[in-house]
Amino acid sequence: MASTKANTGVDMLHGPMAMKILLFALPLMASGILQQSFNAVDIAVVGNYNGPAAIAAVGSNGAIVSILLNLFLGIAIGANVVIANYIGQNNDRGIRRSVATVGVISIISGAILMVVGSIVARPILEAMSTPEEVIDYATLYLRIYFCGMPFIMAYNFGSAILRSIGDTRRPFYSLLVATAVNAALDWLFVAIFDMGVAGVAIATVIANAVNSAIVIYVLVRRLPEPYTLHPRQMHIDRRDMGKMLRIGVPAGLQGMVFSLSNIFIQSSVNSFGADAIAGSAAVLTFESYCYYIITAFCAAAIAFTGQNFGAGNLQRCKRVYRLSMVMAFVGCAIANLLIVWQSRACIGIFSDDPAVYHWGAMRLHTALAFQAIAVSYEVSGAYMRGFGYSMLPMVLTIFGTCVLRLAWVFFVVPRHHDFVVLLSIYPISWVITGILVTVAARVVQRRVFAHHLAVTVDDVEPTVRV
């Protein structure tokens, strides 16, 4: 296998892991925060120049974007697992095939999302009971935003390749440049050219184009074999694509259904008016920031478990799970408490309207303050996916978060039309889902440890379970 650890990533197979997991996760956290900052900067700029209706239009679209995006982000997780398994097995041929397959999948997924997103934007907003003063702005923002989906997919699938070899720094540097571009163009288009919501959407598309261009350059020109992406040699290998889909589609469906439940919650939020939408959107930005701490350690759990499972290092897999869980919980809990402590300053970044703060503060104290509980099921699910078990965490998470939240929205909220009652389902669902998925992870771990066979064949497929 080509030596890449010294130049491009982290050696996941040897030596102490705590610091390596942290160093792997930190750039991912920063990358997630920068990605979310695209939307946060958009909200802040239009909020200061165009008011609460513009904040609501830009900030209430996260669930709609996620429901369409998550399926393909799940497939990127599958790609990460497959490549990481091949690395653990020292299988250069498998790595080359899977990298070429990922390149084609990213192009196809970006085109699909661009077309579908532009078509369904307005119908979904109408189904969510988006207020009249918001819906035209929100539709305009979404349709322009989805024009940038090919760039978003190129970045995310490219980052999946880099994560599989332990390189999380260069995707972060790429996002750092793109975030600066986005902020500068937001100010130019809104403050100078008075383009409003359309201006911040166009700025985001351009910034995503810059971001994807940098990552593609790294994949094509800066990686050694067998990790190099050769554009003229891109093709779909059916075996590798099948493995990526078997792992990634359940993860993506979980994200889609999760986002669907959040759409119904957002619809209930919309019933409280534009100020509630704006306040909730402002706090949702900080919830996303904190969640990136969780997802960073989830990515670490997937990559480290995938490589060590491929290499047959099962005891190291167990340590990966424990370390990722502890680090994610401590990091998220600290971030949650700091934001709640500084609630007025945080919400004030987006709006100084007292009504917006009123609604935002309720969301902070009801949902975000308890967000660290979600670590229990997110990291446990990531651990199982590192072994190739993707269906089980999907089913349990859909039940524990999505089904319960939908039941709450349809049966509890109509009887008690109160904002705090609506949002209290978040910590309730986190606790229930955490118990279910953590127990499942323990069962899967025992099964894998009991049945694992050391494999030395040159071109072995990663094990995929349901």
N, C-alpha and C positions, 0 to 999 in steps of 0.2 A: 504493500500500500504506500502511496506517495506520502512523504512526511509533510504534514501541514501544521502540526501543533506549535512549532516554534514561531511560525510566522502569521498564522491566520486564526488560531483558536485555542481551545482549552483541552488539555489531556484529561479526558473523563475516566480513563480506565486504570489509572495508577495514582498512588499517593493520597494524601488527605484531601477531603472533598469540601469541607465547610467553606473555606475561602474561595475555592474554585466555583462553587455554586453561587456564592455572593457576587463574585466578579462577573460571572455569566449573567446574573439577573439584573445587576445595577444598570448596565446600558439598556437592557430591555425596559426597565422601569422608566428611565429617562426618555427612551424612544416613544413609549406609550404616552407619557405626559406631553411630549412634543406633538405627537399625532393628535391628541385631544386638544392641544393648544391651537391647532388650526381652527377648530370650531369655537374654542373659547375666545380667541382673538376676534373672530368674526362677530360673536355675540357682543363682546365689549365695544368694538368699533361702532356697529350699527346701534347699539344701545345708547351710546353717548351722542350720536349724531342723528338718530332717527326714532328713538323712543321705545316704549314697552312693546308695541305691536311688532316692531322689527325684531326685538329680542325673542318674542314668542315664535315668530316665523322661522328664525334660524335655529333656535334652541330646542324646539319641539320635534325636530325631524330625526333625532338620533335613532329612535326605535324603528322608523321606516327604513332608514339606511341599513340598520343592522339586520333586519329580517331578510333583506335581499342579499346582503354581503356575507352573512355568517355561513351559509352553506359552503361557499368557496373557501372561506377562511378555514373551515373544518377540513377541507381537502388538503389545504396547506399543512395542517397538523399531520395528516396522513403521510404527506411527502416527507415531513421531518422525521417521523418514526421510521419509515422505510429506509431513508438514506442513513440514519443513525444506526440501524441494525446492520446495514451493509458495512458501515465503517467498523463496527465491533467485530464483524466477521472477516475483516481484511479483504473484502470483495470489491476490487477495483472495477471489474466489468459491470457489476450491479450498480455501483455508484454512477458510472457513466450513463447507463441506460436510464436510471431514474432522474438524473439531472436533465437529460434531453426530453424526457416525458414531461417534467415540470414546466419546461419552457413552453411547450405547446399548450398545456392546460391553462397556463396563465393568460395566453392570448385569447383562447376561446372563452374563458370565464369573463374576462374584461369586456369583450364584445357583447356577450349575453346580458350582463348587468347594465351596460350603457343603454341598450335598446329597451329592455324590460322596465328598468327604473324610470325612464322618461315617460313610458306609456302609463304606468300604474300610479304615478305620483299623485295626481289630482284625485282619482277615485279613492285611494287609501285615506287621504286627508279628509275627504268628505265623509267617509265611513267612520272616521274618528271624531266627528262632530266639531271639527276645527272652526272657531268663530269666523264670521264673515270678514271682520277687519284684519284677519290674519291669513286666511286661506290663499289669497292671490299671491302675496309675498312668499308664503311657504312653498307654493307650487313652483314659482319662478326659481327659487333657490334650489329646490330639489332637481329640477330638470337640468339646470346648468351643472350642478354638482355631479350628477350621474354621467355627464359627458367626460368626466375625468376617471371613470372606473377602469379603463384599460391601464392607466398609470398606477392606480391603487393596487390592482391585481399584480402588476409586474413587480411592484415593491414588495408586496406581501409574500408572493411565492419565491422571489429572490431571497428575501430574508429568511424564509424557511430553509433554503439550501444552506445559507451561511450559519444559521443556528445549529444545524445538524452537525457541523464540524466545530462548534463552540465559538464561532465568531459573531458576537453581538455588538461589537464596537463600531464597525463600519456602517451598519444600518443606522446606528445612532448618529454618527457624523453626518450621514446623508440627510437625516431628518432635521438635524440642527441647521443645515444650510437651507432646507426647504421651509422651515418655520420662519427663518429670517426673511426669506423671499415673500412668504405669505403675509407677514406683519407689515412689511414695507408696501406691498401692493394693496392691502386692505386700506391703509391710510391714504394712499394715492387715489384709489378709485372712489372712496367714500368721502374723505375730507376735502379733496381737491376737485374731483370730477363729479361729485354728488351723485354717484351711481347707486347708492343704497344697498339693498339686499343683493341685487345683481352684481354689484361690484365685489362684495366679499366672496360670492360664489365663484366668479371668474378668477379672483386671486387664488382661491383654493385649488382650482383646476390647474393653473399655471404652476403653483408650488408643487403639486403632486407630480407633474410632468418632470420638473427638475429632480425631484426625489427619485423617481423611477430611473431616470437617465443615469444617475450616479451609481445606483445599485447594479444596473445592467452592465455598466462599465467595469465594475469590480468583478462581476461574474465572468465576463468575457476576456478581460485583459489582466486581472490581478490575482487570479487563483491558479495554483499548480494543478496538473493532472492528478487524479481523474475528476476533479471538481469543476473544471472549466466548462462554461456554457459555450457551445459552438453553434451559432445561429443557423448555419447552413446544414448542420447535422441534426437539428431538432426533429424528433419524431415521437410518436406515442408507442411505447412498448406495452402491449396489452396486459402482460403479467404484472408489471409494475403499477400500471394505472389501476388494475383491479385491486391490488393490495392497498394502494393509496385511498381508493374509494371505500373499501371495506372498513378501513380505520377512520377515514375522514368524513364520510357522509353521515354516520351517526353523530359525530361531534358537531358537524355543521347543522344537522337537523335539530340537535339540542339547542344550539344557538338561535336558530330560526324560531323554534317554538317559544324559547325564552323571550325573544324579542316580541313575538306575537302577544304573549301575556302582558308585556310592558306596553304594547299598543293599547290594549284594553284599559290598563291602568291610566295611560296618558289620556284616553278618551274620558275617563272619569275626572281626571285633573282638569281637562278642558271645560267640564261642566261648571267649574268654579269661577270661570272668567279669565280674561287676558292677564290680569295681575297675578293670579295663581299660576298660570302657564309660565309667565316670565320668571317668577320666583322659583318655581320648580326647575325650570331650565337652567337657571344660574347654579343651583345646588347640584343638579345632575352632572354638571361639568366637574365638580369636585368629587362626586361619587365615582365618576369615570377615572379621575386621577388616582384615587385610592385603589380602584379595582385593577389598575395596571400594575400595582405592586403585587397583587395576587397572581395575575396572569404571567408576570415575569418569572415567578417561582414555579408556576405550572409549566411554563416552557422549559425551565431548567429540569424539572422532574421528568418531563417527556424525553428530552435529549439525553440526560445522564442515564435514565433507566433504559432507554432504547439501546444505547451503545453498550452498556454493561450487560444487559440481557443478551444481546447479540454475541458478546464475548463469553457468556456463561458465568459472569461475576455476580451471582445472585445475592450474596451477603452485602455487596456494595449497593445493590438495588434497594435493599431494605434501609440502608443508611441514607440514601438519596431521599426516600420518602419522609423519613423522620426529620432530616435537616430542612428540607423544603417546607414542610408543614410549620415548623417552629419559626423559621425566618419570615415566612409570609404572614403568619398571624401577628408577630411582634411588629413588623413593619407597617402593616395595615392598621393595627390598633393605634399606634402612635400617630399616624397620619389622621385618622378619624378624630381623635381627641384634640389634636392641634387645630383642626378646621372648626370643630364645634366651639372651642375656646375663643377663636377669632372670627366668629360667625358674622359679626357686623362688617368687619373689614373685608372678609371674603366676598360676601354678597355685594358689598359696596363697589367692588371692582366693575360689576356689570350695571348696576343702577343704584341711584341714591333715593329712589322713590320709596317712601315708608311702607306703602302697600306691598310692593315687591319684596321688601325685607320681611314683612310679616309672614307671608306665605313661604318664603324660602327658609326662614328660621324654623318653621314647623317641620319641614322636610328634614332639615339638618338634625333636629333632636329626636325625630321619630325613626328615621331610616339610617342615615349615614353614621350616626353614633354607634351603631351595632354591626356595621358592615363586615368587620373582621371575622364574624361567625361564618361567613361564606367561604373562608379559607378551607374549612373542614371538608366540604364536598368538592371544591374546585381542585385542590391539590390531590385528593384521593382519586378523582376521576382522571387526572393527568397521569398519575402513577399507573393506573390500570391500562391507559392507552399506550404507555411505554412498553407494556408487555404484549400489546396487540389486542387487548380487550376494550372494545369501544361501544358495543351495543348496551352492555349492562349499565355503565354510568349514564348513558343517554336516557335509558328508560327510567331509572331512579330519579335523575335530575328533572326530567320532564314532569314526573308525577309530583315530586316534592316542591318544585318551584312553580311550574306553569299551571298544572291542574289545580293546585290549591289556590293560586292567585286568581285564576279565572272564577273558581267557585266563590271566592271572597267578593270579587267585583259584582257578580251576578246575584248573589244571595244575601250578603251581609251589608254591602254599601248602600243598596237601595233602601234598606230599613233604617240605616243610620248614616244619612248623607252628611258626613263630617270628614274633613281633610285628614285629620289624625287617624281616624278609623280606617280610611282608605290606605294610608301608608303603613299602618302597623302590620300589614300582611308581609312586608319585607322581612323583618326580623323573625317573625313566626315561621315563614317558609325556609329561611336559612337554617334555623335550628333543626327542623324536621328533616330537611334534605341532607344536612350534615351527618345526622345519625345514620340515615339509610346508606349513604355512599361510603362512609368510613367503615361501617361493618362489611359492606361488599368488598372493599379494597383488601381487608384482612382475609376474607374468604378466598379471593382471587390469588393473593400472595401465597397462601398455603397450597392452593391447587398448582400454581406454577412451580413452586419449590418442590412439590412432590413428584411432578411429572416431567420436569425439565430433563432433557437429554443433551449431553455435550455433542455438538455437531461440528464436524471438521470438513464437510464437503465444500468444494471451492465456491459453488454458486448456489447457496441455500436461500430460500425465500424466507422473509420474516414471518414468524407465526402470527396468525390473525385469528382471534376468537370472537365469539359473540356472547 
